[in-house]
Amino acid sequence: MNEASPIPAGEDPTSETEVPPQDLGPVKGDLTKGPILRTLLLFSLPMLLSNVLQTLNGSVNAIWVGRLIGESALAATANANVIMFLLYATVFGFGMATTVRVGQHFGARDIDAARKTFGSGLGFCFALSLIVAVAGGIYAPALLHTLGTPDASKAEALSYLRVIFVTIPLGGINMMVSMAMRGAGDSKTPMNAMILTVAIDTVLNPVLIMGLGPIPELGIAGSALATACANLVGMTFQIWRIYRQDLPMRLRGAELGYVVPQGSELRYIVTKGLPMGAQMLLVSSAGLIMVGLVNREGLNAAAAYGASLQLWNYLQMPAFAISTAVSAMVAQSLGAGDHSRVGKVTLVGMGTNLVMSIALAALIVGFDRPLLALFLGGNSPALPVAEHIQLICTTSFVIVSITMILTGTMRAYGAVVAPLVIMFLGLYPGRLGFYFLARPMIDSEAVWWAYPVGSVLTVALTLAYYRFGKWRDAFRM
């Protein structure tokens, strides 16, 4: 596999519209120059920290809700969060498409075009968020009924969900601003905003849940409101910093009209964003099915699987951060007309990801008992089951991280449909298909072995498509 040379033989990389831009000197956020490894780490590590903080924040909020209100409230937030994840998955796809497109324009030094993309993405996602917020407020009871939310938690889940729906437009703006900043080579501003958001959310949760002084006791709605207030502060910080330091994504004067979606930019965001959002939905739907299959194996298996998922969330973070960094770096290189750098970025990204993922997986497996005991307790009968699961499944997340890096490169070219198809084949015929074929032969072990089988199939198909596919043809400026 000649990954270092992604241009098919006989093609001129600077033909047609792919003309290298005029060198305007050093630009803040430029990811097309300098040592690749250093650039990759400086860009991806703030994203990794942001992801860790966001996950920790969710865990801390769950602790506040569970301890201060009770188990029914905790179950209510879990049901509401399933709905919220499905909604944000779609917005994430449009945000990722905006990151790529902004990166391409930024690499070409066409800052005005980058602002048009950012404005179009922001305006489109804000309008979409408003529609979702109104529809969600109306149909929230029906959504909870569809999920089979327990009656004991339904009223609390509805109260929590309605506050969340009201704040969806705010969350959509916050996500789009962060994504556009990363496309322009700035991952530190979103990280600083996340640190501020987590700190405020952690402090406000108990205050608004229990009430303090003149602040009334709001119960579970207080937890949702605390998150909304924290996100508002984080978003305000990002916008303040953009204008305070005159960063590339600022919109002024006539540029404010860019928030009315532009034809070509909106078309790119929608056509590329839908398949990327669909990938998230595929993963979440397959995950829900796996939860159902695990539940059939009994309470200990379900508890062990739940604890394992907590550790796997952290294991996937390096690959997610690095794949996003690879997408931004490759997109800027394409905009700059420097195709020779693409293969090198991919190789460095894959190597860095494997080092980090393997090291983290080794820690998780090596210290699985004390880590799992944090969630299950040291004397839980589910603990041996969880240790067994870790030995079988943890490696599969390292394997599939290769796919995430390669997909990051292909995503920067605009190739998003084939990775979606490959993801479907790996999760459904691969993982779930193996389970149903193997269940009669190896009993409950089929659930756990389905993970590595599905991962190996996904990586094999992705490597084949990366090597022989026509994904480079999807790139158009």
C-alpha positions, 0 to 999 in steps of 0.5 A: 500500500503506497499511502504516502502518495494518494494521487493516482498515477498519471494525474497532475495534482495541480490541474484544473482548480487545484492551483497552489495559492499565493504564499501570504506568509505565516497564518495563525491556525495554518496546519499545512506547514511544520513537522507533521507529528508536532502539528498533529499533537498540538492540534489533537491533544486539546481535543482529547482533553475536551472529550475527557472533560465532557465525559467526566462532566457527564459522570459527575452530573449523573452522580449529583442526580443519583445522590441528590434526587434518587435512582428514578431521576438517574433513570430519567436522565439516561432515557432523555440522554438517549434521545439527545444523543440521536439528535446531536448525532445529526448536528455533529455530521453537519458540523464535521462537514463544516470543519472539512470545508472551512479547512479546505478554504483556509488552506487555500487562504480564501478566508472569505469563503471559509467565513461563508461556509461557517455562516451557512453551517451556523445558520442552517444548524440554528434553523434546524435546531429551532425546528427540533426544539419545537417538535421535541417540546410537543412530542416529548411524551410520545418519544419517552413512551416509545423508549419504554421509559418506566412510569416511575421515571416518566414525569422526571424525564419529561421535565428534564427533556423539555428544558433540554429541548429549549436549549437545543439551539444554543447547543447547536450554535456552540457545536458549530462554532467549535467545529469551525474553529477547528477547521481554521486550525484552532483547537485551543479555544474550544478546549478552554471553552470546555474547561469553563463549561465543565467547571460551571456545570459541576458547581451549578448542578447541586445548587440548582437541584437542591436550591441555595439561598434565593435560588429555588429547588428545581430538582431534575430540571435544575440539572438540565438548566445548569448544563444549559447555563454552562453551555451559554457561558462556554459559547459566549467565551468562544464568541468573545475570543473570536472577536477579541483576537480577530480570529478568522471565523469572525463575521462583521458588517456585510459578512453577518449576511453569511448566516443566511445559508449560501447555495453551494456551501449549504449543498456541501454541508448537507450532502456531506453532513448527512452521511457523517451523521448517519454513521453516528446513528448507525453506531448508536443503533447497533449499540442499543441492539447490543444492549438488548442482546446483553440484557438477555444474558442476565443481570450480571452480564448487563452490569458487567457490560455497563461498567465496561462501556464506561472504560471503552468510552475513554479508550475511543477518545484518542482515535476520535481526537486524532481522526478529527485532527487528520481531517482538518490537516488533510483538508487544509493541505488539499486547499493549499494544493499540497497532495504530497503531505496527505499520505504522510499526515495519514501515516503519522496519524495512524501511528500516533493513534496506535501508540496511544490506543494500545497504551491505554488498552494495556492500562485498562486490561492490566488494571481492569479489576480496580477500574471495574470495581469503581463502578461495580464494587469489589465484591460484585458477582459481575466483576469476573464477567466484566474482566472476561469481557475486557480480555475479549473486546478491548482489543477490538476498539484498538483495531477499529481505531485504524478505520477512524484515522483512514476515514478522517482522511477520506472525509477531508476529500469529501468521500463519505458514502462508502465509509457509511456503507462499510460501517453498516457492513461491519456493525450489522452483517459483521457484528450482529450477523456473527452473533446470530450465527455463533449463538447456537454454538458458543452460547453467551460468548457470541455476544463478546466475540462479535466485537472483534469479528465486526472490527476486523471486518470493518478494518479490512474493508476500509483498508481495501477501499483506501487502497483501491477505491476512487475516494480521491475523486470526491474532492472538489473545491 
